[in-house]
Amino acid sequence: MIRLESVDCTPLFTENDLQIIDQLKSNTESFRDKWNSDIFRPVYVSIKSKLLIKQDRTCFYCQRKLTQLSNEDWQIDHIVAIDEDSRHTFTSDNLILSCKWCNRHKKERRVLSKIGRTDRYSRSSANYKIVHPRLDRYSEHFQIIGGKIYIGLTQKGKTAKEYCNLDRIILDHMTGLDVDNSLLVRASLDLLFSDNPRSLIVFLQQYDKNG
Ligand SMILES: [Zn+2]
């Protein structure tokens, strides 16, 4: 199920936040230190609350609405990582809410096709190797079967799936001891190790319809 096709581009920062950011930009610390600094902390907490509402506690990458996840376990992901291009550490359009698991796998993976020559944040979808939460529509790049199997429909979908290791979700499910779904787990494993693993996808599509 796709819950969050894209995330709107309304700026996250207030005038006061921008003043703090300007102040931070003028010091000589690394951008990672600026981002993690005490002075930025209240701004961080405030934009995370905004993103939690904006995204309705839904991770863009795995599309799961995780209402039980504590605020600490939600993370602000830099779509273009700080190490890839630090100029976008404080760019609203580059910040998104991600569950801690997707964020942990995506880490510092390179998402830009090429580093921009100017400081301007690229608003061209073609410049990004993964589905961009603000420039692309999720359903054009992904199909999700049974809420657990992620199929990349395009190269961007396939790359995002690899970066966030989205196969972990069906694997976690199949190796967990979820008694309620034991039929699904057993049938899925049988099909996965059968001569025709594609039948697993057909089975899960059917399961999804029935469920
Ligand atoms: Zn996620």
Residues whose N, C-alpha, C, O or C-beta is under 5 A from the ligand:
A	BS01	ZN	C59 Y61 C62 C99 C102
